[in-house]
Amino acid sequence: MTNTVSIPYERDGNDVVGFGSYRILETFAGPADEADDPVLEDIRRKVMRAMEDFPELTGKTVTVGRLDPDEDVLGQAQFWNLLIKFPVESLTSWRTVYHELAHLAIHVRNQRGEDVPPTSEPFCSIVGISRMPIKLIDDDRISYLGRPDVPREEWPEICQRALEYREERGANSHYIQQCCDWLEIDDRESRNPY
């Protein structure tokens, strides 16, 4: 395994303090089937930056591994062991990094007893986009939801509003549909999210 990199968490006036960390497995960065240097550097940069927006991972170590090239996905999370996987053959989008880290953060919250759906892909996408700085949104769609017609600049705020809607009205409040309505998504994606 490569060295573990620690990410400091600090927020102005909030309770979040401490460190989270990540490590990249040799299967991703190692000598056999190794990622090209640009791919490895890109994933390091993106994971390090994105972890800053997931304070749930304070005190945890996220492991980054190699996605099997036969998998028909752009990323994968094994939340039970805090492992996220990405392809070594190509660069990974910010959207995908945030989505996979959101899976881990949701798992941690679920383990703490919070009422969050640990296996819901649409919920995970809403959480991931709600955490993204606008300048990092690098696609024209949101995984498992579809292509919004509203400007990208509005996506994080709308997704945060949908999470608040769920919190106020409960898990069965149709918050996903409400989010899609606010995002002006006509056709929801379900089978081919990427």
C-alpha positions as CSV (number, residue, x, y, z in Angstrom):
1,M,0.0,0.0,0.0
2,T,1.1,3.5,-0.6
3,N,1.5,6.0,2.3
4,T,-1.6,7.1,4.1
5,V,-2.5,10.8,3.6
6,S,-4.3,12.6,6.4
7,I,-6.9,15.3,5.7
8,P,-7.5,17.9,8.4
9,Y,-11.1,18.8,9.1
10,E,-11.9,22.2,10.5
11,R,-15.1,24.3,10.2
12,D,-15.7,27.8,11.3
13,G,-17.8,27.6,14.4
14,N,-18.8,24.0,13.9
15,D,-18.0,21.0,16.0
16,V,-16.1,19.2,13.2
17,V,-12.4,18.9,14.0
18,G,-9.8,16.2,13.5
19,F,-8.5,14.2,10.6
20,G,-9.6,11.7,8.0
21,S,-7.2,9.9,5.8
22,Y,-7.0,7.8,2.6
23,R,-4.5,5.4,1.1
24,I,-4.2,4.0,-2.4
25,L,-3.7,0.3,-2.8
26,E,-0.8,-1.0,-4.8
27,T,-3.3,-2.7,-7.2
28,F,-4.2,0.9,-8.2
29,A,-0.8,2.5,-8.1
30,G,1.6,-0.5,-8.1
31,P,4.0,-1.9,-10.7
32,A,1.6,-4.5,-12.3
33,D,-1.2,-2.9,-14.3
34,E,-0.3,0.4,-12.7
35,A,-2.2,3.5,-13.3
36,D,-0.4,6.0,-15.6
37,D,1.0,8.8,-13.5
38,P,-1.6,11.3,-14.6
39,V,-4.4,8.9,-13.5
40,L,-2.8,8.3,-10.2
41,E,-2.1,12.0,-9.5
42,D,-5.6,12.9,-10.6
43,I,-7.3,10.4,-8.2
44,R,-5.0,11.5,-5.4
45,R,-5.9,15.2,-5.9
46,K,-9.6,14.5,-6.3
47,V,-9.9,12.2,-3.3
48,M,-7.9,14.5,-1.1
49,R,-10.0,17.5,-2.0
50,A,-13.4,15.7,-1.9
51,M,-12.8,14.2,1.6
52,E,-12.7,17.8,2.9
53,D,-16.5,17.9,2.3
54,F,-17.2,14.6,4.2
55,P,-16.6,15.3,7.9
56,E,-18.3,12.0,8.7
57,L,-15.0,10.4,7.6
58,T,-13.1,12.1,10.5
59,G,-11.0,9.5,12.2
60,K,-11.6,7.0,9.4
61,T,-9.2,5.8,6.7
62,V,-10.6,5.4,3.2
63,T,-8.9,2.9,0.9
64,V,-8.8,3.6,-2.8
65,G,-8.5,0.5,-5.1
66,R,-8.6,-0.5,-8.7
67,L,-11.9,-1.1,-10.4
68,D,-12.1,-4.3,-12.3
69,P,-12.1,-3.3,-16.0
70,D,-15.0,-5.7,-16.6
71,E,-17.3,-3.8,-14.3
72,D,-19.8,-1.7,-16.1
73,V,-19.6,1.3,-13.7
74,L,-17.4,4.3,-13.3
75,G,-16.8,3.8,-9.6
76,Q,-17.7,1.5,-6.8
77,A,-17.9,1.7,-3.0
78,Q,-17.7,-1.2,-0.6
79,F,-19.0,0.8,2.4
80,W,-18.5,-2.0,4.9
81,N,-14.7,-1.7,4.7
82,L,-14.5,2.0,3.5
83,L,-13.2,1.0,0.1
84,I,-13.8,3.0,-3.1
85,K,-12.7,1.8,-6.5
86,F,-11.9,3.7,-9.7
87,P,-10.6,2.7,-13.1
88,V,-6.9,2.9,-13.7
89,E,-7.3,3.3,-17.5
90,S,-8.9,6.7,-17.4
91,L,-9.5,9.8,-15.3
92,T,-12.4,9.8,-12.9
93,S,-14.9,12.6,-12.7
94,W,-15.4,14.8,-9.7
95,R,-19.0,13.7,-9.7
96,T,-18.0,10.0,-9.4
97,V,-15.5,10.7,-6.6
98,Y,-18.1,12.6,-4.6
99,H,-20.7,9.9,-5.2
100,E,-18.5,7.1,-3.9
101,L,-17.4,9.1,-0.9
102,A,-21.0,9.9,-0.2
103,H,-21.7,6.1,0.0
104,L,-19.1,5.8,2.8
105,A,-20.3,8.9,4.6
106,I,-23.9,7.6,4.5
107,H,-22.8,4.2,5.9
108,V,-21.0,6.0,8.8
109,R,-24.2,8.0,9.5
110,N,-26.3,4.8,9.3
111,Q,-23.9,3.1,11.7
112,R,-24.4,6.0,14.1
113,G,-28.2,5.3,14.1
114,E,-29.2,8.2,11.7
115,D,-32.2,7.6,9.5
116,V,-30.5,7.4,6.2
117,P,-30.9,4.8,3.4
118,P,-27.5,3.2,3.2
119,T,-28.1,1.5,-0.2
120,S,-30.1,4.1,-2.1
121,E,-28.2,5.3,-5.1
122,P,-30.5,8.3,-5.7
123,F,-30.1,9.4,-2.1
124,C,-26.3,9.0,-2.4
125,S,-26.3,11.1,-5.6
126,I,-28.3,13.8,-3.9
127,V,-25.9,13.8,-0.9
128,G,-22.8,13.8,-3.2
129,I,-24.0,16.8,-5.3
130,S,-25.1,18.7,-2.2
131,R,-21.5,18.6,-1.0
132,M,-19.9,19.6,-4.2
133,P,-18.5,23.1,-4.7
134,I,-20.1,24.5,-7.9
135,K,-16.7,24.8,-9.7
136,L,-16.2,21.0,-9.4
137,I,-19.4,20.0,-11.1
138,D,-18.0,18.4,-14.3
139,D,-20.9,16.7,-16.0
140,D,-24.3,17.6,-17.4
141,R,-26.2,14.9,-15.4
142,I,-26.6,13.6,-11.9
143,S,-26.1,9.8,-11.5
144,Y,-29.4,7.9,-10.8
145,L,-31.4,11.1,-11.3
146,G,-30.9,12.4,-14.8
147,R,-30.1,15.6,-16.7
148,P,-31.3,18.8,-14.9
149,D,-32.6,21.7,-16.9
150,V,-31.6,24.2,-14.2
151,P,-28.1,25.7,-14.3
152,R,-25.4,23.7,-12.5
153,E,-24.8,26.6,-10.1
154,E,-28.2,25.6,-8.5
155,W,-27.7,21.9,-8.2
156,P,-25.9,21.7,-4.8
157,E,-28.5,24.1,-3.2
158,I,-31.4,22.2,-4.7
159,C,-30.0,18.9,-3.5
160,Q,-29.4,20.3,0.0
161,R,-33.0,21.5,0.0
162,A,-34.2,18.0,-1.0
163,L,-32.3,16.5,2.0
164,E,-33.9,19.1,4.3
165,Y,-37.3,18.2,2.7
166,R,-36.7,14.6,3.6
167,E,-35.6,15.4,7.1
168,E,-38.7,17.6,7.8
169,R,-41.2,15.2,6.1
170,G,-39.7,11.8,6.6
171,A,-38.2,9.1,4.5
172,N,-41.4,8.4,2.6
173,S,-41.9,12.0,1.6
174,H,-41.1,11.5,-2.1
175,Y,-38.0,13.8,-1.6
176,I,-36.3,12.2,-4.6
177,Q,-39.2,13.1,-6.9
178,Q,-39.3,16.6,-5.3
179,C,-35.5,17.0,-6.0
180,C,-36.0,16.0,-9.6
181,D,-38.9,18.4,-9.9
182,W,-36.8,21.3,-8.5
183,L,-33.9,20.2,-10.8
184,E,-36.4,20.1,-13.7
185,I,-35.4,16.6,-14.7
186,D,-38.0,15.2,-17.1
187,D,-36.8,11.5,-17.5
188,R,-35.3,9.9,-14.4
189,E,-32.4,7.6,-15.0
190,S,-32.4,4.3,-13.3
191,R,-30.7,1.6,-15.3
192,N,-27.8,3.4,-16.8
193,P,-26.8,6.0,-14.3
194,Y,-23.5,7.0,-15.8
